Amino acid sequence: MKHFFAIFRSICLLSFLLLTAIIILLPSLFYALLPLRWSMILGGVHWRLFSLITLKLIMRTKILIKDERSPKFKKTLIGPGLIICNHMSIWDIPLYLLSFSCAPIMKKEVLKIPIFGLVGMANGAIPVDRANPNSRRIVVEMVRDRLQKGIPVQFYPESTRNRDWRLGPKSFEHIKITLFYLAYELKCPVIAVSLYGTPKMMDGPFKLNTGQKLGMKISQEILPTDFLTVEEFSKHCWEQVRLGYSELEKTLHPKD
Protein backbone atom coordinates (compact mmCIF):
# COMPACT_ATOMS: atom_id res chain seq x y z
CA MET A 1 0.00 0.00 0.00
CA LYS A 2 2.86 2.37 0.84
CA HIS A 3 4.40 1.69 -2.57
CA PHE A 4 1.06 2.42 -4.26
CA PHE A 5 0.74 5.81 -2.57
CA ALA A 6 4.33 6.66 -3.52
CA ILE A 7 3.55 5.98 -7.20
CA PHE A 8 0.25 7.89 -6.99
CA ARG A 9 2.04 10.86 -5.45
CA SER A 10 4.67 10.77 -8.18
CA ILE A 11 2.02 10.70 -10.91
CA CYS A 12 0.38 13.76 -9.35
CA LEU A 13 3.73 15.55 -9.28
CA LEU A 14 4.46 14.63 -12.91
CA SER A 15 1.02 15.89 -13.96
CA PHE A 16 1.65 19.16 -12.14
CA LEU A 17 5.05 19.38 -13.82
CA LEU A 18 3.54 18.89 -17.28
CA LEU A 19 0.85 21.49 -16.61
CA THR A 20 3.51 23.93 -15.45
CA ALA A 21 5.50 23.31 -18.62
CA ILE A 22 2.47 23.94 -20.82
CA ILE A 23 1.57 27.21 -19.08
CA ILE A 24 5.10 28.62 -18.84
CA LEU A 25 7.04 27.26 -21.79
CA LEU A 26 4.61 27.31 -24.70
CA PRO A 27 4.54 31.14 -24.97
CA SER A 28 8.29 31.05 -25.54
CA LEU A 29 7.68 29.40 -28.92
CA PHE A 30 6.98 32.88 -30.27
CA TYR A 31 10.58 33.84 -29.56
CA ALA A 32 11.63 31.57 -32.41
CA LEU A 33 10.59 34.43 -34.71
CA LEU A 34 13.25 36.68 -33.17
CA PRO A 35 17.01 36.75 -33.83
CA LEU A 36 18.74 33.87 -32.05
CA ARG A 37 20.37 36.01 -29.35
CA TRP A 38 17.07 37.59 -28.29
CA SER A 39 15.26 34.28 -28.58
CA MET A 40 17.74 32.77 -26.13
CA ILE A 41 17.54 35.71 -23.71
CA LEU A 42 13.74 35.94 -23.58
CA GLY A 43 13.22 32.20 -23.82
CA GLY A 44 15.73 31.80 -21.01
CA VAL A 45 13.43 33.81 -18.72
CA HIS A 46 10.70 31.20 -19.24
CA TRP A 47 13.14 28.32 -18.75
CA ARG A 48 14.45 29.82 -15.53
CA LEU A 49 10.94 30.34 -14.16
CA PHE A 50 10.02 26.78 -15.09
CA SER A 51 13.20 25.46 -13.44
CA LEU A 52 12.55 27.40 -10.23
CA ILE A 53 8.97 26.15 -9.96
CA THR A 54 9.97 22.60 -10.84
CA LEU A 55 12.94 22.28 -8.50
CA LYS A 56 11.84 24.50 -5.62
CA LEU A 57 8.06 24.23 -5.51
CA ILE A 58 7.28 20.83 -7.01
CA MET A 59 10.37 18.83 -6.05
CA ARG A 60 11.26 20.86 -2.92
CA THR A 61 14.97 20.50 -3.52
CA LYS A 62 17.68 22.27 -1.54
CA ILE A 63 20.06 23.88 -4.03
CA LEU A 64 23.62 25.11 -3.51
CA ILE A 65 25.08 27.25 -6.31
CA LYS A 66 28.71 28.39 -6.28
CA ASP A 67 29.58 30.83 -9.05
CA GLU A 68 33.26 31.75 -9.37
CA ARG A 69 33.06 33.54 -12.70
CA SER A 70 34.45 37.05 -12.95
CA PRO A 71 31.90 39.92 -12.74
CA LYS A 72 32.22 40.44 -16.48
CA PHE A 73 30.81 36.97 -17.17
CA LYS A 74 28.28 36.91 -14.33
CA LYS A 75 26.43 40.01 -15.45
CA THR A 76 26.01 38.89 -19.07
CA LEU A 77 22.89 36.84 -19.83
CA ILE A 78 24.18 35.70 -23.20
CA GLY A 79 27.94 36.01 -23.01
CA PRO A 80 30.57 34.33 -25.16
CA GLY A 81 31.78 30.91 -24.20
CA LEU A 82 31.59 27.16 -24.55
CA ILE A 83 29.76 25.84 -21.49
CA ILE A 84 30.63 22.27 -20.48
CA CYS A 85 28.78 20.15 -17.89
CA ASN A 86 28.88 16.61 -16.56
CA HIS A 87 25.71 14.67 -17.34
CA MET A 88 23.87 12.29 -14.99
CA SER A 89 20.13 12.78 -15.39
CA ILE A 90 17.42 14.62 -17.29
CA TRP A 91 17.16 16.78 -14.15
CA ASP A 92 20.56 18.27 -15.04
CA ILE A 93 18.76 20.54 -17.50
CA PRO A 94 16.51 22.53 -15.12
CA LEU A 95 19.38 22.79 -12.62
CA TYR A 96 21.70 24.16 -15.29
CA LEU A 97 19.03 26.58 -16.57
CA LEU A 98 18.85 28.30 -13.19
CA SER A 99 22.05 30.14 -14.10
CA PHE A 100 22.28 30.06 -17.90
CA SER A 101 20.06 31.20 -20.78
CA CYS A 102 21.49 28.79 -23.30
CA ALA A 103 19.77 25.66 -24.62
CA PRO A 104 22.19 22.72 -25.04
CA ILE A 105 23.30 20.51 -27.87
CA MET A 106 20.71 17.76 -27.59
CA LYS A 107 20.08 14.30 -28.95
CA LYS A 108 17.61 14.19 -31.83
CA GLU A 109 15.45 11.87 -29.69
CA VAL A 110 14.85 14.68 -27.19
CA LEU A 111 12.80 16.46 -29.85
CA LYS A 112 10.18 13.76 -29.37
CA ILE A 113 9.57 14.76 -25.74
CA PRO A 114 6.27 16.70 -25.66
CA ILE A 115 6.72 20.46 -25.24
CA PHE A 116 10.34 20.33 -24.07
CA GLY A 117 11.83 19.31 -27.43
CA LEU A 118 9.80 21.84 -29.39
CA VAL A 119 10.52 24.70 -27.00
CA GLY A 120 14.19 23.73 -26.78
CA MET A 121 14.57 24.03 -30.55
CA ALA A 122 12.67 27.33 -30.56
CA ASN A 123 15.15 28.72 -28.07
CA GLY A 124 18.35 27.74 -29.81
CA ALA A 125 19.09 24.07 -29.03
CA ILE A 126 21.30 22.24 -31.54
CA PRO A 127 20.14 18.68 -32.37
CA VAL A 128 22.56 15.86 -33.09
CA ASP A 129 21.66 12.60 -34.82
CA ARG A 130 24.04 9.92 -33.60
CA ALA A 131 22.95 7.56 -36.34
CA ASN A 132 24.02 10.00 -39.06
CA PRO A 133 27.81 10.28 -39.56
CA ASN A 134 27.40 13.73 -41.14
CA SER A 135 25.40 15.08 -38.21
CA ARG A 136 28.43 15.67 -36.01
CA ARG A 137 30.18 17.65 -38.74
CA ILE A 138 27.08 19.82 -39.15
CA VAL A 139 26.89 20.37 -35.39
CA VAL A 140 30.56 21.43 -35.25
CA GLU A 141 29.97 24.00 -38.00
CA MET A 142 26.89 25.34 -36.21
CA VAL A 143 28.88 25.62 -32.98
CA ARG A 144 31.72 27.37 -34.83
CA ASP A 145 29.29 29.91 -36.28
CA ARG A 146 27.74 30.70 -32.89
CA LEU A 147 31.01 30.96 -30.99
CA GLN A 148 32.42 33.30 -33.65
CA LYS A 149 29.35 35.52 -33.15
CA GLY A 150 29.80 35.55 -29.38
CA ILE A 151 26.75 33.34 -28.76
CA PRO A 152 27.28 30.67 -26.07
CA VAL A 153 26.94 26.94 -26.67
CA GLN A 154 26.44 24.30 -23.97
CA PHE A 155 27.27 20.63 -24.34
CA TYR A 156 27.96 17.49 -22.33
CA PRO A 157 31.44 16.09 -23.11
CA GLU A 158 30.37 12.74 -21.65
CA SER A 159 28.02 12.58 -24.66
CA THR A 160 25.28 10.68 -22.81
CA ARG A 161 24.17 10.25 -19.21
CA ASN A 162 26.88 8.79 -17.01
CA ARG A 163 25.42 5.58 -15.55
CA ASP A 164 28.34 5.34 -13.10
CA TRP A 165 27.64 8.79 -11.68
CA ARG A 166 28.44 7.61 -8.15
CA LEU A 167 32.08 7.53 -9.23
CA GLY A 168 31.90 11.14 -10.38
CA PRO A 169 32.33 12.54 -13.92
CA LYS A 170 34.08 10.29 -16.44
CA SER A 171 37.82 10.44 -16.84
CA PHE A 172 39.25 12.63 -19.61
CA GLU A 173 40.00 9.58 -21.77
CA HIS A 174 36.27 8.79 -22.04
CA ILE A 175 34.83 12.14 -23.13
CA LYS A 176 34.33 13.90 -26.47
CA ILE A 177 36.92 16.64 -26.97
CA THR A 178 36.27 17.95 -30.50
CA LEU A 179 34.65 21.15 -29.23
CA PHE A 180 37.53 21.77 -26.82
CA TYR A 181 39.80 21.92 -29.85
CA LEU A 182 37.37 24.26 -31.59
CA ALA A 183 37.27 26.60 -28.56
CA TYR A 184 41.07 26.64 -28.47
CA GLU A 185 41.26 27.42 -32.18
CA LEU A 186 38.76 30.29 -31.86
CA LYS A 187 40.29 31.55 -28.58
CA CYS A 188 36.85 31.17 -27.02
CA PRO A 189 36.53 30.98 -23.20
CA VAL A 190 35.22 27.79 -21.62
CA ILE A 191 32.89 27.78 -18.61
CA ALA A 192 33.20 24.53 -16.63
CA VAL A 193 30.02 23.62 -14.74
CA SER A 194 29.79 20.79 -12.21
CA LEU A 195 26.34 19.36 -11.43
CA TYR A 196 25.59 17.19 -8.42
CA GLY A 197 22.68 15.21 -6.96
CA THR A 198 20.22 15.03 -9.86
CA PRO A 199 20.15 11.19 -10.30
CA LYS A 200 18.68 10.81 -6.81
CA MET A 201 15.54 12.71 -7.80
CA MET A 202 13.98 9.78 -9.65
CA ASP A 203 13.81 6.00 -9.23
CA GLY A 204 12.26 4.84 -12.48
CA PRO A 205 9.67 6.72 -14.58
CA PHE A 206 6.97 6.86 -11.86
CA LYS A 207 8.91 7.32 -8.63
CA LEU A 208 10.00 10.87 -7.82
CA ASN A 209 12.07 11.66 -4.74
CA THR A 210 11.44 15.12 -3.32
CA GLY A 211 13.62 17.06 -0.91
CA GLN A 212 16.98 16.12 -2.48
CA LYS A 213 20.18 18.18 -2.16
CA LEU A 214 21.44 19.54 -5.48
CA GLY A 215 24.57 21.48 -6.27
CA MET A 216 26.05 23.48 -9.15
CA LYS A 217 29.62 24.78 -9.18
CA ILE A 218 30.46 27.28 -11.94
CA SER A 219 34.23 27.62 -12.18
CA GLN A 220 36.04 30.75 -13.30
CA GLU A 221 36.15 31.14 -17.05
CA ILE A 222 39.07 29.35 -18.70
CA LEU A 223 40.92 31.24 -21.44
CA PRO A 224 42.71 29.32 -24.22
CA THR A 225 45.40 32.00 -24.40
CA ASP A 226 46.59 30.94 -20.93
CA PHE A 227 47.73 27.54 -22.25
CA LEU A 228 50.58 26.55 -24.53
CA THR A 229 48.87 23.51 -26.07
CA VAL A 230 45.33 22.43 -26.84
CA GLU A 231 45.90 19.18 -24.94
CA GLU A 232 46.84 21.05 -21.77
CA PHE A 233 43.84 23.35 -22.22
CA SER A 234 41.37 20.51 -22.81
CA LYS A 235 42.52 18.48 -19.81
CA HIS A 236 42.37 21.52 -17.54
CA CYS A 237 38.81 22.35 -18.64
CA TRP A 238 37.50 18.89 -17.82
CA GLU A 239 39.50 18.66 -14.60
CA GLN A 240 37.62 21.74 -13.33
CA VAL A 241 34.34 19.85 -13.83
CA ARG A 242 35.67 16.86 -11.89
CA LEU A 243 37.12 18.99 -9.09
CA GLY A 244 33.89 20.97 -8.80
CA TYR A 245 31.88 17.77 -8.50
CA SER A 246 34.15 16.49 -5.69
CA GLU A 247 33.81 19.81 -3.89
CA LEU A 248 30.01 19.68 -4.07
CA GLU A 249 29.95 16.07 -2.90
CA LYS A 250 32.08 16.88 0.16
CA THR A 251 29.92 19.92 0.98
CA LEU A 252 26.48 18.39 0.49
CA HIS A 253 27.15 14.83 1.61
CA PRO A 254 30.24 14.85 3.85
CA LYS A 255 31.42 11.42 4.88
CA ASP A 256 31.64 10.58 8.56
Secondary structure, DSSP 4 states (H G I P E B T S, - for coil): -HHHHHHHHHHHHHHHHHHHHHHHHGGGGGGGGS-HHHHHHHHHHHHHHHHHIIIIIIS--EEEEEE---HHHHT-TT-S-EEEE----TTHHHHHTTT---PBEEEGGGGGSTTHHHHHHHTT-EEE-TT-HHHHHHHHHHHHHHHHTT--EEE-TT-S--TTGGG-SPPGGGS--HHHHHHHHHT--EEEEEEESGGGGBSSTT-B--S-EEEEEEPPPB-GGG-SSHHHHHHHHHHHHHHHHHHHHHHHS---
